[in-house]
Amino acid sequence: MRNLRIASLSLFATLALVAPAVAASAVVPTPPATVTNIPTVYVTLTDLPAKDSLSYIHANKDIPVASQVDIADGTNPTQTVKCTTLPTDAAPDGVGCPTIKGHGNFTWTLDKKSYQLKFDKKTAVLGMLPGKTWILIANRADASLMRNKATLDLARQFGMFATPDSRFVDLVVDGKDLGSYLLTDKVTVTKFDPLKPDNHVALTNTQGVLLEMDNHYGSADPFHFTTAKSRSIFVLKDSYVGFKNDPGVVLDADTLAGWNDAKNTINTVEGLLYAPSPDWAKISALIDVDSFIKYYFISEFVENPDVSSSSVFFYKDGPSDKLHAGPVWDYDISLGNYASTNRGGNPTEDYVKNELLTITGNGQFDWWTQLFRNQAFAAQANSTYETLKPMVNAVPSKIDGYQTALAQSAAHNFVVWPNILGKTSVIAFNGGHTPIKTTWAAEVALLKTWATQRASFLAHNYGSNVPVLRYQAQVQSIGWQPLVSTGQMAGTVGKSLRAEALKITDTNTTTTGSVIGNAHVQNLGWMGYQAPGAIIGTVGRSLRMEAIQLKLTGNLATSYNISYRVQVQNKGWMSWVSNGATAGTTGLSLRIEALQIRITKK
């Protein structure tokens, strides 16, 4: 027999409460002792001799190895769950031994690796709801060790369906101390049972399916398809019936029907989203708008660069259900972990609503850019954020709490892994901030500062009383582009096309006042402020706009600021200016190519 034990606090763990760290060279304790003052997961490999080593797991990521799992958490009495010694043995009266295997794609190539534990039936761990499959996240690319935790916890506060629960733990595998990890439930499908609380994608329809948009790795999965418009890759990840996305697998009738229905829905949604004049009634009839808004604010707050490329989940509980965004997953490279603006380094960026502009080169999936072209979606997002804002504003204080809880484990982690602090980031090649700070506290401070600035930015840009601007640009060779909403780009980048005119159609608010604008135009100079809703610039004369000035009037000017910036020939994006200041150039004969406009609370 093998046991999974939730063990009591030992003398070793008691001493760990006051010790700053445990040296890497120290003898690894055995259950019920904890390595530091947080829970320790012990994995003892129990498979056949040829597979019974950590080196075997590292050489064969996708082959599961039988194991014994003991968990010391320092508070609970010992609990025993029976299991057998080998995966080929029959379980007598408990569960089969959990298996362990590798987890991750790029992260699997790193020295500190993530792993997956899988039981043969749902098992509760560290007070979390029962689950069969658990992920031990190494957070190797995140020297703060807490970006995933902070994001998952925020999504759970938002009330987002099936958000994985998680706990900080130390990990020991086959006697090898591997340092600090995040233990979290895996995103999977279960069958809904009203009598059993569930933290998974609990579906009710036999044709229900879970999907992932994965432009990085999805094409390697047998069950995937490429959308007609954005050319994004969607993968069938799980279903009510259950299946394995392996070569040669034949889908059962229900899963196949659900998969085909989901593909049709996604292509229909894309056709509507990318239409010149989107039909919001049809779009909102196909998607769960609230889930898309909450998913947006998670991605927007943390500025997740993967939102245009991978780890973006959706589910549909049968053909009669709408398409839902979520659950959320994978945020170790977000929250300012990158220094470059296009991958989330700037905490004052309108990020996800400009996916193809801001997340340049990281993927072609830009559904939220298209959604924000719809005034109704933008207005509902503003209204929803009023309830979400206190939770976002509290993230910096949450980071303080994580720092206190994780201090001993983090100190120990960087003894076990001395090649992280002060070294080149493993994502430096892709714009990650580097070098990593020389202390963990400095990395946490960097994260907290970024999150504080980001929360402040969102608080001024969203809320139930914040107007939604609607505007469009007249562009050389294109004509009038479709309307966009506050913060979105109008015009073009990288095409050397002049913006010739601008029209601001409305502000979607009951606050009295309006937006007026003035343009400096080729050969004409400043044309003077135009009436609200009038064309700013010229149409049909092939003249470039070179600079603009925008102002608010009436009560709008009392409560709000209007800010704007322009992309200028040979100069790129210029700085944001506000309330009548000049954006662009005069006297240099340089065209404006694109622009963004914001309206924010004072």
N, C-alpha and C positions, 0 to 999 in steps of 0.2 A: 504494500500500500504506500501511496504517497499522499502528502497532506498539503493543503493550502491553509496557512495559519495566520490569523490576525492576532498578533502577539502583544504581550504587555511590556511596559517600559522596564528596561533592565538598568542595572547600575551603570553599564556602559553608556546607555542613552541619557541617564541622569547627568553623568559627567559631561556629556556632549552639550547639554543645555548651557553650560558656562564656558566650555572650550570654544575658541574661535574656529577651529577646524580640526579635522583628523588628518594626520600626515598620510600621504599616498603610500608610504612604505610601511604603515602600521598594519598589523594583522587584521584582516577583515573579520568582523564579528559574525557570529551565526545567530539565527533567530533564537530567542526573542529580542536580541539587541538591535538597536538602530545605529546606522553609521553616524548620522548627525541627529538633530532634534526633529527632523521630519520623518515620515514613514520610509522604510527601506523595502524594496522589492528584491527578494532573492530568487534567482532562477537557477536550479540545479539540473543539468542535462542528464537525462536518464535513458537515452535512446541506445540503439545498437552501437558497439564500439566504433564502427567506421564513421558514425555520424555524431558521436558523443564529444563534440568540442566546439568552442566558439569559432575557431579558425574554419571549421567546416561550414558553419552558418555564414561566415563572411565570404566564403568562396562560392556558396550556392544560395543566393538571397531568397529564392522562391521555394526552397524545399523545407518543409516544417520538420522540426526536431522535437521529440518528446521530452518533457521536462517535469520537474517538481517546482511548484511556486510557493514560497513562504513570504508572508508580508508582516513585517513588524511595524506597528504604528504607534506604539508607546502609550496607548490609552485603553484599548479594548481587551477583554479577556480572550484567551486563546479559543479559536473556533476551528473545527476540523471539517474538511470536505474530502471524502474518500475519492481516490482515483487509482488507476492501474499503472503499471510500470512501463508498458510499451503500447504504442498505438494499435498493435495487432491483437492485444489481449481484450477480453470482454470485461466491461466494467461491472463489478458485482452488485453494488448498491449505491454508487455515487456517480461521479463524472469521470470520464477518461482523463488521463493526464493532459494538461494544457500543452500545446505545442508552441514553439517559438520559431520565428523566422525573421528575415530582414524586412525592412520597410523603407520606402522612399525611392526617388529617382535620382535627381542630382545629389540630394543629401546622402544617398547611399555611397557615393563616391568619396565621402569625407572620412576622416579618421575616427571621429566619434559618430557612431551610427545609431539609427533608430531601429526599433524592433516591433514585431507584432506577437501578442500572446492570444491564443485561441483555445477556448474550452469547448467541449462537445455540447454543452447546454449553458444557458444564461447563469452567470455567477456574479454576485454582488461583491464589489471591491471597495474598501475604504469609504463606506457609507454612500457610495453612488448606486444608482439603480442597476439591477442586473443586466449584464451584457455578455455575449459569447466572445466577442473580439475586442481586444484592448490594444491601444498603440502606446508604445513608450517613445516619446518624442525627444530626440537628443538636443534640439535647439542649438546645434553646432554653429549655424550662421548668425545666431542672435546672442551676442555676448551678455545681454541683460538677462537672458533666460526666461523672460516673462511676456514677450509679445503675443505668443499664441494664447497664453492664459488670460491676459488682459482682454483680448478680442473675444474669445469664447465666453468669458464671464459677462461682457457687455451685451453680447447677443442674447444670452440667457435672460438678462435683465429686460431687454427689449421684448421678451416673450416669443422669440423666434422658434418655430416648431423644430423639434428634434436636434437642438444645439447640443453637441457633446459636452458632458460634464468632465471635469479634470481635477487632478491633484498633483502637487509637487511631490516628487519622491527621489530618493537615492536608489541607484540600481547596482546590483551585484549579479553577474552572470558567471556561473561555474567557478565561483571563487574569485573572479576578477572584478575589482572595484571600477565601475564605469562612470561614477560621478552623478551629477544632478540631471534628472529627467522630468518630463511632464507625462503623467499617466492619464490617458483619455480614452473614452469610448470611441469606437469607430462608427462612421456614418454608414448605416446599413438599414435594410427594410425589415420590419417585423409585421406580424398580423395583429391588427388592433384587437385588444381585449379590454372592455370597459372595467373589468375587475382587477386589472393588473397595470399599475403605473408603468409607463414606458418612456424611455429617453431616445427612441429611435424613430425612423420614418415609419410610423405605425399606420398601415393602409387597411382599407376595408374591402376593396374591390379586387377580385382575382386577376384583373388586368392592370392593376396598379404597377407603376415602374418608377425607378430612380435613375436619373441621368446626370452625366457630368459633361460640361463643355471643357474640352481638353485639346487645345491646339498644339500642345507640346508633344504629347505621347499617345493621344487617342487613336491615331491611325494604325497603331500596332495591335489594337484590340479587334477581334473578329466582328463584334457587333458595334459598329459605328457608322455614322453617315455625315456627309458634308452638306451644310445648308446651302440653299440655292442663292441667297443674296449676299450674306456676309462671308460665305465660304468658311464658316466655323465648323469644327468637328465636335459632334455630340456622341457620347459613348453610353451604351446601356450598362449601368453599374449593378443594379439589383432589381428584384421584382417581388411581388406578393408571393408567387409560387417558389421563387428562388432558382438560381441557375449559376453556372460558372461561365465567364466570358473567355472561354478557351477554344483553341482550334478544334474543329470537328464537332462541337456541341450543337445539337439541334434544339431549338427553342420549343417548349410546350406550346399548345394552342393559345392559352391565355396570355402568356408572356409575349408571344409573337403579336397577338392582337394589340396588346398595350403598347408595345414597341412601335408598331406601325401607326397607331393612333397618335403617339407622342411625336413621331417624325412629321406627320401631317400637320399637327397643331403648331409645331415650331416653324415649319416653312410658311404656314398661313400667317402666323404672328409676324414673321420677318417681312412678308409681302406688305402687310399693313404698316409696320413701323417705318419702312423706307419709302413709303409713298410720298409724293410731293406735298399732299395735303392729307395727313393721316386721319383716319376715321376713328376717333377715340371710343365711340360707342362699341364698335366692333372689336377694338383692341382690348378694352376693359371687360368685354364679355368672354375673352379667352384666357386672361391672366388674373391671378389673385393680386390685385394692385397693392394691397397692404404689405404683402410679403416682399414685393419688388421694391417698395419704398424703404422698408426696414433693411433689406439687403443692401440697398444703395447707401444708406447712412452708415452702416458698418463699414462698407468698402470705402466710402468717401472720408469718414473720420480717420481711418488708419492709412488712407491712400495706398491701397493694396495694388501693386503693379500687376499681379496675376489676374486681376478681374477681367482683363481683355484676352487672357490666354489659357488659363487652366484652373483646376480645382474649384470651378463654379458649378454648384449642384442645383438641380431642379427635380421636382417630382410631380406626378400626376396620378391621382387615385382613380384610375379608370377613365373611359371615354367621356363620361358625363361630368367629370371634374375639370376645373380650370388648371392651368399650368402655374405651379408655385415656385418661387425662388427660394433656394436653400435646400438643406442646411448649410451653414457656414463652415469653412474648413481652411486651414493652412495660412498662417499669417506671420511666420517668422521673419519674412523680409519686409514687412510693412512698418508703420509707425516710425518713419524716419530712419529706418535701418540703411536705406540708400541715401547717398548724398546728392545724387543727380535729381533734378526737378522732374524729369520724365518718369522716374521710378519712385516718386513719392518723397523727395527730399525737401520740398518747399511746403511748410505748413499753412501757407496762405494762398493755396492754389484751388481753383475750381477744377477738380481732378477727374472724377469718374464721368461727369456729364460732358467731358470733352475727351473721351477715351482715345480716339485716334490722334488727337493733337498732343495730349499730355503724356500718353503712355507710348510714345513713338517707338516703333520697332519691336514691341513686346506682344503683339497680337492684333488680330483684325476684328475681334468681337466687340461691338460697341452698342449693345442694346440700350444701355442707359442714356447714351447720347441721344438716341432716337426717341426714347420715352420722354425726355425733357423738352423735346420739340412740341409736345402736347401741353397746352396751357393747363388743362385739367389735372394732368399728372404733377406738373410743377406746383400748382396751387395746393393739391392734396399733400404733397411732400412738405411744403411749408407748414401746413396745419398739423401734420403728424409730428413734425420735429418739436413742436411745443411740448409734447409729452415725453419725448426722448431726450430733450436737452439736459434736464437735471442729471440723468444717468451719464451722459457724455461728459458733462462738467465735473462729475465725481471721479473720473478715471485717474487724474493725477493723485488724488488721495488714495485710490485703490493701489496705485503703484507703490506708495509709501507702505501700505500694508503688506504687499508682496515682498518688499525689500526686507521688512522686519521678519517675516515668516521664513524667508529663503536665505537669510544672511549666512548661517552656518553651512548650509548645503552649498551655497555659491562659493564660499571660501574654500571648502573642500574640493569642489569641482575644479577650480583653477590650480589646485595642487596636483590633482589627477591629470589635468590637461594643461600643462604649463605653456603650451604653444599657442595660446589664444590672446590673452591680455598683452597689449603693447605690440602685437604682431600685425602683419598684413591680413585684412579681412579675406575670408574665403570667397566672398562675393565682390571683391575689389575689381575684378575683371569686368564686372557688369555695372559698376557705378556705386557699389556699396561703400559706406563711409569707412575710411581707412587712414592711418592705422587704427586698430581697435584701441580704446583708451587703456591706460596702464593699470587702472583699477576697476573692479566691478562697480564700485560706488559711482565712479565717473560715467560708466556706461548707463547706469540707472538714471543718473541725473540728466544725461543727454536725452533719454527716452522721455522722462517726465517733462522736461522743458518743451520738447517737441509736442507732446500730447496737450500740454497747457496752451500753447500757442494755437494748436489746431482747434481745440474746443472753443477758444475765444473767437476764432475766425468763423466757425459754424454758427455760434450764438448770435453773431451780428448779421449773418447772411440768411438765416432761416428762422421761421416762426410764424404763428398764425396771422400776425398783423403785418408781415413783411410783404410788400407788393411784389408781383412777378412782372418783370419787364418782358415785352415781346418786340423783337426787332428783326430786320432783314437788310441785306446788302445787295446793291446792284453791282455786278462784277463784269468786267470786260469779257466778251465772248460767251458769257453764261446768262446774263440778264439778272432778273430778280431771283435770288435764292429763296428757299423755303424759310418761313419764320423760325426763329430760335428763341429760347428763354434766357432769363438772367444768368450771366456768367458764361454762356456758351459762345463759341467762336462763330462769327459771321465773316464771309470772305473766303480766301484760300491761302494756303501756305505751301511754298515750294513750287508754285506754278507760274510765277512772274506775271501775274494778272493784276491789273489795277482795280481797286474798289472805286466806283464812280459816284455812288450815292448811298445814303442810309435812310431808313424809315423806321421810326419807333411808333408802333401802332397803338399800344395801350400799356397800362401798368397794373391791371387786374387788382384794383383796390378801391375801397370806398372813401379813402382819404382824398380830400380835394387837392387839386394841383395837377401839374403835368410835367412832361419832359420837353425841353426845347433845345435845339442844337444849331450850331454854326459850323460851316465847313470852309476851309481854305482850299480853293480849287485852282488847278493849272490854268494859267493865263488870266484868271478872274480875281484871284486873291480871296480875302474873306468876304463871304456873301451875306453875312448878317444872320442873326437868329431868326429861325423860321417858326411859324405857328405850330402848336402841338399836332403831331400826326402828319405834318407836311414833309416833303422830300428835302433832305439835307444833302446838298451836292447837286449834280446834274444828271440827266438821263438823255441818252441819244446824241450826245455831243462828243463822246470819246475823250473826256477830260478826267484826269486823275484827281481824286481827293488827296491832299498832301498833309492836312491836319484837321482836327475837329475839336470843338468845345461843346460840352453838354452841361445843362443846368436843370435843377428842379425849381418849380414855382409853387406858390401857395403853401398849404399845410404839409405837402410832401417835403418841401425844403426845410420845414421846421423840425421834422422828425427823422429825416433820412439824408444820407449822402449818396450822390451818384458818382461812381468811379468808373474809369475806362482806360484801356490801353490799346495801342495799335501795333501791328506788324508792319515795318517800313522797309522798303527796298534797300538792300545792302546793309541794313542795320539790325534786322530781326525785331523781336519783340522789345518795345520800349517800356519804361517804367509806368506803373499805374499813376494816374492823376485824378483829381476830383473837382467837382463843383465849379465848372467854368474854366479850369486850367487847360492849357493847350497840350494835346496829345498828337505827336507827329512832328513834322518839320516844315519850316517855311524858308524860301530862298535857296533851297538845295535841289529842287526839281525831282524829288523822290516820291514815289507813289506809296499810298497806303494800300496794303494787300489784304489785311484782315484786322478784326477788332473784337474786343470783348467789352461788355458793359455789366456793371453790378449796381444794385441798389441795396444799401445796408443801413441798419439802425444806427443812429448816432449814440 
